[in-house]
Amino acid sequence: MIILAACIAGSCYGWLVASRRNGSLADKAQYCAGYGVAFLIVGFIATILLDRFV
């Protein structure tokens, strides 16, 4: 569940970053995908750490 939430949060954050920089729709989609994948990896690592230590 953490992974999905992190991916959605990263995608929304990427969209906001591109919007603040006055990006086109393609820029927004690229930032959305990039930040989504980055946050997904962080969420995956957090999930593994929580499962192993809690």
N, C-alpha and C positions, 0 to 999 in steps of 0.2 A: 504494500500500500504506500509505503514511503517513496518507492520508485516512481509510481504513477503521479503522486502529488508533486514530487520534485520536477518531473518532466513537464507537467502542466504549468507549474510556477516559473520554470525556466523559459518556457515558450512565451508566456505572458510578459515576462521581464524583457526578453529579446525584442518583442514587438514594441514595448515602450521605449527601449533604447533607440531603435530605428526611427520611431516616430519623433522623438526629441531631436534627432539629427536630420529631420526632414527627408527621410529616405522614401524611395518609390515603393510600390507594392512588392517588387522583387527583392529589394533590400530588406523590407520587413519580414518577408518569408525566409530569407537566408538567415537573418539574425534570430528569428523564431526557432529555426531548426538548429542552429549552432548552440544557442543558449539552452535549448531543450535537451540536446545530447550531453552537454557539459553538466547540467544539473542532474540528468539521469545517472551519469557515472558517479557523481557525488552521492546521490541517493542510494545507489547500489552498494557503494562502500559503507555507507551508514547502516544499511540493512544488515550487511554481513557482520559488522562490528557489534551491532545490537544483538544479533542472534548468538554470537559467540560469547559475549561477555555478560549478558543479562539473562 
